[in-house]
Amino acid sequence: MQTERAELYFRQGSSDKVYHLQLENTQERWSVQAQWGRRGSALQSDIKVSDTNYEEAKRVYDRLLREKTGKGYQIAQATTNGDTPISVGLPACKEHSGHIPELLTPIEEPEALRLADDASWWFQQKFDGRRLAVRKADGKYSGINKLGQIVPIDSRLTESLDLVQAKGFLADGEITDSHFFVWDLLSVNETDLRIQPYEIRYAHLTQLFRGVHQTLHVCETAMTPKAKRAFVKAMRDANAEGFVCKNRYAAYAAGRAGQHYKCKFVATASFIVGPKPDKRADDGHRSIAVYLLEGNRPRFMGTVGVPDRYPLPRVEQIVEVRYLYCHPGPEGKLIQAKYFGRVRDDVVLADCCFGQLKVKAGESEHES
């Protein structure tokens, strides 16, 4: 029996609402409380049930959660036993930060492993989190997402960053539920490091960030051929998402500059949620229809099951789907596609294209 909390939001047109829900325990008696209203305004509140047993309170909590997600609310975070994950918010108004993140170029594992013997390349882990850069300026922090948009960040993250001995910085990395994995330092104390090679930026990063706080982790880096091969094996054994190949001599370059690579052990891609085709509209399955853009037109790629623990994504949202491979040709569909609850608010529609896909080996998109 565990306490639980959920924070939900609903955004559509001019509507921007939040809904907070708590399952709480006081002296072995259980209650469910809720708060709701427009974002940024004073919230209304109500006690949905009180002074009852766990089973009854849990039933009420789960029912309210189902009702809200069924009406289109999205879960911003949900926790048990008060173990709240570090959160990163949605961009409030899509304000651009002025910083354009550098993006990795996908490559296959054989090509990546050839770089193990090249001293110019370092290997790091590919984390299954969300891209996040953090800028500190004038004592204030702002998060920056993959699109370069300003996003709010959790106060617990800023508290750990306060321990970094620098008046200002721009650090780049990946945020997970419990850690900020930092791999690059682009500026510090008004000194722009972007023109420096990555090995110099990484040296500044380790000097400032390593060992500062348990929330902050400088990405471990394999630098020698032996270490790189052992690192890849360890990542596979740990069921990691993949690994990254960094050119140690490269200066920073915005966008997908083709100078750093990522190699994933599993294939993922971003898809647009759309209406189910007529023949599948009433199939009774808890699933979503996913599409990719072919030119400017959406092409149906199949349906993907949604486990009960995740809310159903809405039509026109962008979701990340893991799959084994895609059959080629005009009728090609995803094989062994799985959804793990990841809605992507940091991906644009134009990126939901066929160029992402891993096509079945030995075949091409144009074969009949």
C-alpha positions in Angstrom: 0.0 0.0 0.0 1.6 3.2 -1.2 0.7 6.9 -1.4 0.4 8.2 -4.9 0.3 11.6 -6.6 -0.5 12.6 -10.2 -0.2 15.9 -12.0 -2.2 16.3 -15.2 -2.7 19.0 -17.8 -5.0 19.8 -20.7 -4.1 22.1 -23.5 -6.4 22.7 -26.5 -7.0 26.0 -28.3 -7.2 28.7 -25.6 -7.8 26.2 -22.9 -4.9 25.5 -20.5 -5.9 23.6 -17.4 -4.3 21.5 -14.7 -5.6 18.7 -12.4 -3.7 17.5 -9.3 -4.7 14.3 -7.5 -3.3 12.7 -4.3 -3.9 9.4 -2.6 -2.8 9.9 1.0 -2.4 8.0 4.3 -2.9 9.4 7.8 -2.7 7.1 10.8 -3.7 4.1 8.6 -6.7 5.8 7.2 -6.8 6.8 3.5 -8.1 9.8 1.6 -8.1 11.2 -2.0 -7.8 14.9 -2.7 -8.0 16.9 -5.9 -7.1 20.4 -7.1 -8.0 21.9 -10.5 -8.3 25.0 -12.5 -6.6 27.2 -15.1 -2.8 27.1 -15.1 -1.4 30.0 -13.0 -4.7 30.8 -11.3 -5.9 29.9 -7.8 -7.1 26.3 -7.9 -10.3 24.8 -6.6 -10.0 21.8 -4.3 -12.1 19.0 -3.0 -11.8 15.9 -0.8 -13.1 13.0 -3.0 -13.1 10.5 -0.2 -11.7 10.5 3.4 -11.2 8.3 6.5 -11.6 5.1 4.5 -9.5 1.9 3.8 -6.8 1.7 1.2 -8.9 -0.4 -1.2 -11.7 2.1 -1.4 -9.4 5.1 -1.7 -7.4 3.4 -4.4 -10.5 2.6 -6.4 -11.6 6.3 -6.3 -8.1 7.5 -7.2 -7.8 5.2 -10.2 -11.4 6.0 -11.4 -10.6 9.8 -11.3 -7.3 9.2 -13.1 -9.1 7.2 -15.8 -11.9 9.8 -16.2 -9.4 12.6 -16.7 -7.1 10.9 -19.1 -10.2 9.7 -21.0 -11.2 13.4 -21.4 -7.8 14.2 -23.0 -5.7 15.2 -19.9 -2.1 14.2 -20.1 0.0 13.0 -17.2 2.9 15.4 -16.5 4.1 13.1 -13.7 2.8 10.3 -11.5 4.6 9.0 -8.5 4.3 6.5 -5.6 5.7 6.8 -2.1 6.5 10.4 -2.7 9.5 9.5 -4.9 8.8 12.3 -7.3 10.8 12.4 -10.6 12.7 15.5 -11.7 10.3 17.2 -14.1 10.8 19.4 -17.2 7.8 21.4 -18.2 6.3 22.3 -21.6 7.3 25.5 -23.3 4.9 28.2 -22.0 4.8 30.2 -25.3 7.4 28.5 -27.6 9.8 31.3 -26.9 13.1 30.5 -28.6 16.2 30.7 -26.4 18.6 31.8 -29.1 20.5 28.5 -28.6 20.3 25.8 -31.3 21.2 22.3 -29.9 23.6 20.2 -31.8 21.9 16.9 -33.0 23.4 13.5 -33.5 23.5 11.7 -36.8 22.3 8.0 -36.7 24.7 5.3 -37.8 24.6 1.5 -37.7 26.7 -0.5 -35.2 29.3 -1.9 -37.7 30.1 1.6 -38.8 30.3 2.9 -35.2 32.5 0.1 -34.1 35.1 1.0 -36.8 35.5 4.2 -34.9 36.7 2.3 -31.8 40.3 2.1 -33.3 40.4 5.8 -34.2 41.9 8.0 -31.5 39.8 11.0 -32.8 36.6 9.4 -31.4 35.3 9.0 -27.9 32.3 6.8 -26.8 29.5 7.8 -24.3 26.2 6.2 -23.3 23.0 7.1 -25.1 20.5 7.8 -22.4 16.7 7.2 -22.7 15.7 10.6 -21.4 14.8 14.0 -22.7 17.3 16.5 -24.2 17.9 19.4 -22.0 20.3 22.3 -21.9 20.5 24.6 -18.9 21.5 28.2 -19.0 22.4 30.1 -15.8 22.6 33.9 -16.2 22.2 36.6 -13.6 21.5 34.0 -10.9 18.5 32.6 -12.8 18.1 29.3 -14.6 16.3 28.5 -17.9 15.9 25.1 -19.5 16.2 24.6 -23.3 14.6 21.7 -25.1 15.6 19.9 -28.3 13.9 22.6 -30.4 15.7 25.4 -28.7 12.6 26.5 -26.8 12.7 27.8 -23.2 11.1 25.3 -20.8 10.7 25.5 -17.0 12.8 23.1 -14.9 12.4 21.5 -11.5 13.6 23.4 -8.4 15.4 20.4 -7.2 17.6 20.5 -10.3 18.3 24.2 -9.9 19.2 23.6 -6.2 21.9 21.0 -7.3 23.1 23.4 -10.0 23.6 26.1 -7.4 26.5 24.1 -6.1 28.4 24.4 -9.4 31.1 27.0 -8.8 30.4 29.3 -11.7 28.4 32.6 -12.0 27.0 31.6 -15.3 27.1 28.7 -17.8 25.3 26.8 -20.6 25.5 23.1 -20.1 24.0 20.5 -22.4 22.8 17.0 -21.6 19.8 14.6 -21.0 17.3 14.6 -18.2 15.9 11.4 -16.7 13.5 10.9 -13.7 16.4 11.1 -11.2 19.5 12.5 -12.9 20.8 15.2 -15.2 23.5 13.6 -17.4 25.7 16.4 -18.7 28.0 15.9 -21.7 28.9 19.3 -22.9 29.8 22.8 -21.5 29.2 25.6 -24.1 30.0 28.6 -22.0 31.2 29.5 -18.5 31.5 32.8 -16.8 30.8 34.7 -20.0 33.5 32.8 -21.9 32.2 31.1 -25.0 33.6 27.6 -25.3 31.8 26.7 -28.6 34.9 27.5 -30.7 37.0 25.1 -28.6 37.3 21.4 -29.6 35.1 19.0 -27.7 38.0 17.6 -25.6 38.6 21.0 -24.2 34.9 21.6 -23.4 34.7 18.2 -21.8 37.8 19.0 -19.6 36.1 22.2 -18.4 32.9 20.2 -17.8 34.5 17.6 -15.6 36.3 20.2 -13.6 33.1 22.1 -12.8 30.4 19.5 -12.6 32.0 16.1 -11.5 31.2 15.1 -7.9 29.1 18.3 -7.2 25.8 16.6 -6.4 24.2 13.1 -6.8 21.7 14.6 -9.3 24.4 15.8 -11.7 26.3 13.2 -13.6 29.1 14.0 -16.1 28.8 11.4 -18.9 31.5 8.8 -18.5 33.7 8.6 -21.6 35.6 5.7 -23.1 38.7 7.1 -24.9 41.0 4.2 -25.8 40.3 1.4 -28.3 40.2 -1.2 -25.5 38.0 0.9 -23.3 35.6 1.7 -26.2 35.0 -1.9 -27.1 34.5 -2.9 -23.4 32.1 0.1 -23.1 29.9 -1.1 -26.0 29.7 -4.6 -24.5 28.8 -3.2 -21.1 26.1 -1.0 -22.6 24.6 -4.1 -24.4 24.8 -6.2 -21.2 23.0 -3.4 -19.3 20.2 -3.1 -22.0 21.1 0.5 -22.5 19.5 2.4 -25.4 22.8 2.7 -27.3 26.0 4.7 -27.4 27.3 8.0 -28.8 30.4 8.6 -30.8 31.9 12.1 -30.2 34.6 13.6 -32.3 37.0 15.0 -29.7 38.5 17.6 -32.1 35.2 19.1 -33.3 34.1 22.6 -32.3 30.4 23.1 -31.5 28.1 23.2 -34.5 24.3 23.9 -34.3 21.8 21.5 -35.8 22.5 18.1 -37.3 26.0 18.9 -38.4 27.2 15.3 -39.0 30.2 15.5 -36.7 28.9 13.4 -33.8 27.0 10.0 -34.1 24.5 7.9 -32.2 24.1 4.2 -32.5 20.9 2.7 -31.0 20.6 -1.0 -30.0 16.8 -0.6 -30.5 15.0 1.2 -33.3 12.7 4.1 -32.4 11.0 6.8 -34.4 8.6 9.6 -34.0 5.0 9.1 -35.4 1.9 11.3 -35.7 -1.2 9.9 -34.0 -4.1 9.9 -36.4 -7.6 8.4 -36.8 -7.9 4.6 -37.1 -8.9 3.4 -40.6 -12.6 2.4 -40.8 -11.9 -1.4 -40.7 -9.9 -0.9 -37.4 -12.0 1.8 -35.8 -14.0 -0.6 -33.7 -11.5 -3.4 -33.2 -11.9 -3.3 -29.4 -8.2 -2.9 -28.9 -6.6 -0.2 -26.7 -4.4 1.1 -29.5 -3.5 4.1 -31.6 -3.1 4.6 -35.3 0.3 6.0 -36.3 1.3 7.9 -39.4 4.4 9.3 -41.1 4.6 12.1 -43.7 5.2 11.0 -47.3 5.9 14.3 -48.9 3.2 16.5 -47.3 0.7 13.6 -47.0 0.2 11.3 -44.0 0.7 7.6 -44.6 -0.8 5.0 -42.3 1.9 2.8 -40.7 -0.2 0.6 -38.6 -1.7 0.4 -35.1 0.3 0.2 -31.8 -1.1 -1.1 -28.6 -1.2 1.2 -25.5 -0.7 -0.5 -22.2 -3.3 0.3 -19.5 -0.6 2.2 -17.4 -0.4 4.9 -20.1 -3.1 7.4 -21.1 -4.2 7.2 -24.7 -2.4 9.8 -26.8 -4.7 12.2 -28.7 -5.0 12.6 -32.5 -2.3 14.9 -33.8 0.1 14.3 -30.9 3.6 13.0 -31.7 4.7 9.8 -30.0 7.8 7.8 -29.8 7.4 4.1 -30.9 10.0 1.3 -30.5 10.0 -1.3 -33.3 12.1 -4.1 -34.7 12.1 -3.0 -38.4 9.8 -1.7 -41.1 8.8 -3.6 -44.2 9.7 -1.7 -47.4 7.4 -0.7 -50.2 4.2 1.3 -50.4 2.4 -1.0 -48.1 5.3 -1.3 -45.6 4.3 -1.5 -42.0 6.0 -1.6 -38.6 7.0 -5.0 -37.1 6.8 -5.6 -33.3 5.9 -1.9 -32.6 5.6 -1.0 -29.0 4.6 2.2 -27.2 6.1 3.1 -23.8 4.1 6.2 -22.9 6.4 8.8 -24.5 4.6 11.8 -26.0 7.1 14.1 -27.8 6.5 17.8 -27.4 10.1 18.5 -28.6 9.7 17.1 -32.1 8.1 18.9 -35.1 5.8 17.4 -37.6 8.4 17.6 -40.4 10.7 15.2 -38.5 8.0 12.5 -38.6 9.2 11.2 -42.0 10.4 8.0 -43.6 14.1 9.0 -43.2 13.9 7.9 -39.6 13.0 4.3 -40.3 15.1 1.2 -40.2 14.0 -0.9 -43.2 14.4 -4.7 -43.2 17.9 -5.6 -44.1 18.6 -6.4 -47.8 15.5 -4.5 -49.0 14.7 -1.0 -49.9 11.7 1.3 -49.8 11.4 1.1 -53.6 11.4 -2.7 -54.0 8.1 -4.2 -54.9 
